[in-house]
Amino acid sequence: MTTPPTTCKALVKDYCENCTFAGVHFIADDTKHWFESIWPPDHLLDLEDALKDITYFRGISYSLTEVCAIEKPDPGCILSNYSYYASLIRSTCPEFIVNCSYNDVPFDCCEYFQPIETDVGTCFIINSIQTQKPKPFPMVSNMRNKRSSIKFELLLPSTMYTLGNDEVPSITTLQSSTMKIQLGHKYSRQVAVRDIENDPLIVETTTEQRACRFHEENEDGLYPHYSYSACTVLCRKRAQMDICKCNDHFMLGTPESDRCNISGLACIHANANYLTTLKPHWATRPGLSCDCLPSCDETEITIIKDVDTSHRSKKDKKKASVEMVLAYLPTERYKRNVVRSRLDLVVSVGGTTGLFVGASIISFVELIWYFTIRFCINIWLERRARRTTAVLPQDTEIVRIADNRENDNEQRPYTSSGVPQSQVEYDKFYSQSSNK
């Protein structure tokens, strides 16, 4: 008598074995890999390589285009909806990242290795600011705690990227920043870190002047913050749309209507040399020229040494051990300074004008004052005087008092105390003074 299923896994397996849907029973067949249910047992073997091209697409799909992008493709060919089939094959975090620790202190791997969508598929990244809900793990190195070592184990062959906290894995990531992980091996990578410190006046300059962008300067970005790699992904997305009128199934922010079918992926494959290679604008070789500036807050990571050793025990052959070590505490730091600020410009102009024309800042204030405020005040006073004249009574008589002197230019005698008050008195006073 068969024991009835009492767990969810057993119940799902029992349903798949006995349900009437065609092909579902292959999922519960322990003698076959679970993705073989996509095709019947006698399927074309090249279809498995085509599925591999879809799952780990990096701009090139030889098997898929040779088998399915033809006039009469195999009936089992996958012609669209590639993101769905890729998600069926790709593993989740608990399925291949285990036994994480920092300085030999264990921590939950999948709590801090968070998923992030990239143009090479879903990756799992730690201490990145580009995830939807960043949760950094505190990794502190200083003079008291000089050691900094993170360890983890992988249960599947993988590719490891060593990047700054604002960079993202992409097709165009340098090979020096990646490491191929194979099962049965133990890997150790030693790195050195240099960061950049920005002068507070840097924010007052333009992107052209400082030749970099801050994280918040992320217009139309695919990720929450700006970085050089995030900008190149956006550049590749636009180039795919311009050339092939669609985007591949791993490209971020692409609606389902714009995702490529078999003809679109064949177009991207045909233009792979152009779409998967970056070049400067002055180069003549094939490649994509993107107008992407570096990040103002980027971190430079230098690979000091890589060590690859094989596991000896059979038990360890089914996993790979990885250790990332900070070789030494940072001893260098780049600093971006402003050579000439706005205040320096004012001081330089003031010093030059003072030297050559004897002017100071007050001279410029006077120039502005005379031709703006004082000019307006003069106009206002003139209009006020006109209004005052206009309101005088019409019958007002203006009396002019004229003296009877023969010469109007003659100076009148003083009227102060002890001085003659008229011409007669003045002549009499003069004659008396002469006789004395």
Sequence and secondary structure as in RCSB ss.txt:
>XXXX:A:sequence
MTTPPTTCKALVKDYCENCTFAGVHFIADDTKHWFESIWPPDHLLDLEDALKDITYFRGISYSLTEVCAIEKPDP
GCILSNYSYYASLIRSTCPEFIVNCSYNDVPFDCCEYFQPIETDVGTCFIINSIQTQKPKPFPMVSNMRNKRSSI
KFELLLPSTMYTLGNDEVPSITTLQSSTMKIQLGHKYSRQVAVRDIENDPLIVETTTEQRACRFHEENEDGLYPH
YSYSACTVLCRKRAQMDICKCNDHFMLGTPESDRCNISGLACIHANANYLTTLKPHWATRPGLSCDCLPSCDETE
ITIIKDVDTSHRSKKDKKKASVEMVLAYLPTERYKRNVVRSRLDLVVSVGGTTGLFVGASIISFVELIWYFTIRF
CINIWLERRARRTTAVLPQDTEIVRIADNRENDNEQRPYTSSGVPQSQVEYDKFYSQSSNK
>XXXX:A:secstr
      SHHHHHHHHHHH  STTGGGGG TTS GGGGGS TT  THHHHHHHHHHT SS  HHHHHHHSSSS  T
T   S HHHHHHHHS  GGGTEEEEEETTEEE HHHHSEEEEETTEEEEESS SSSSS         SS    EE
EEEESS EEEE   TT    TT  GGGEEEE TTEEEEEEEEEE EEE GGGGGS HHHHT B TT  TT SSSS
  HHHHHHHHHHHHHHHHHSSB TT TT  GGGB  HHHHHHHHHTHHHHS B  TT  SSSB      BTT  E
EEEEEEEEEE  SSGGGG EEEEEEE S     EEE  SS HHHHHHHHHHHHHHHH   HHHHHHHHHHHTHHH
HHHHHHHHHHHHHHHTS TT          S TTS     STTS SSHHHHHHHHHHHHH 
